[in-house]
């Protein structure tokens, strides 16, 4: 689940940020791919740490 969250969030956010920062130029795809890979490398370990913590918090409040 953490990988899927990190995969989707990093791809969508990096796409939006690259589109805002450089626009849809000839170098868009390579810039987006580089940004996405960096985001995924940071996002996956972060999601792996945060998702279990978030689940504990949510389930404590609902119990």
Secondary structure as a PSIPRED ss2 file (coil, helix, strand):
# PSIPRED VFORMAT (PSIPRED V4.0)

   1 X C   1.000  0.000  0.000
   2 X H   0.000  1.000  0.000
   3 X H   0.000  1.000  0.000
   4 X H   0.000  1.000  0.000
   5 X H   0.000  1.000  0.000
   6 X H   0.000  1.000  0.000
   7 X H   0.000  1.000  0.000
   8 X H   0.000  1.000  0.000
   9 X H   0.000  1.000  0.000
  10 X H   0.000  1.000  0.000
  11 X H   0.000  1.000  0.000
  12 X H   0.000  1.000  0.000
  13 X H   0.000  1.000  0.000
  14 X H   0.000  1.000  0.000
  15 X H   0.000  1.000  0.000
  16 X H   0.000  1.000  0.000
  17 X H   0.000  1.000  0.000
  18 X H   0.000  1.000  0.000
  19 X H   0.000  1.000  0.000
  20 X H   0.000  1.000  0.000
  21 X H   0.000  1.000  0.000
  22 X H   0.000  1.000  0.000
  23 X C   1.000  0.000  0.000
  24 X C   1.000  0.000  0.000
  25 X C   1.000  0.000  0.000
  26 X C   1.000  0.000  0.000
  27 X C   1.000  0.000  0.000
  28 X H   0.000  1.000  0.000
  29 X H   0.000  1.000  0.000
  30 X H   0.000  1.000  0.000
  31 X H   0.000  1.000  0.000
  32 X H   0.000  1.000  0.000
  33 X H   0.000  1.000  0.000
  34 X H   0.000  1.000  0.000
  35 X H   0.000  1.000  0.000
  36 X H   0.000  1.000  0.000
  37 X H   0.000  1.000  0.000
  38 X H   0.000  1.000  0.000
  39 X H   0.000  1.000  0.000
  40 X H   0.000  1.000  0.000
  41 X H   0.000  1.000  0.000
  42 X H   0.000  1.000  0.000
  43 X H   0.000  1.000  0.000
  44 X H   0.000  1.000  0.000
  45 X H   0.000  1.000  0.000
  46 X H   0.000  1.000  0.000
  47 X H   0.000  1.000  0.000
  48 X H   0.000  1.000  0.000
  49 X H   0.000  1.000  0.000
  50 X H   0.000  1.000  0.000
  51 X H   0.000  1.000  0.000
  52 X H   0.000  1.000  0.000
  53 X H   0.000  1.000  0.000
  54 X H   0.000  1.000  0.000
  55 X H   0.000  1.000  0.000
  56 X H   0.000  1.000  0.000
  57 X H   0.000  1.000  0.000
  58 X H   0.000  1.000  0.000
  59 X H   0.000  1.000  0.000
  60 X H   0.000  1.000  0.000
  61 X H   0.000  1.000  0.000
  62 X H   0.000  1.000  0.000
  63 X C   1.000  0.000  0.000
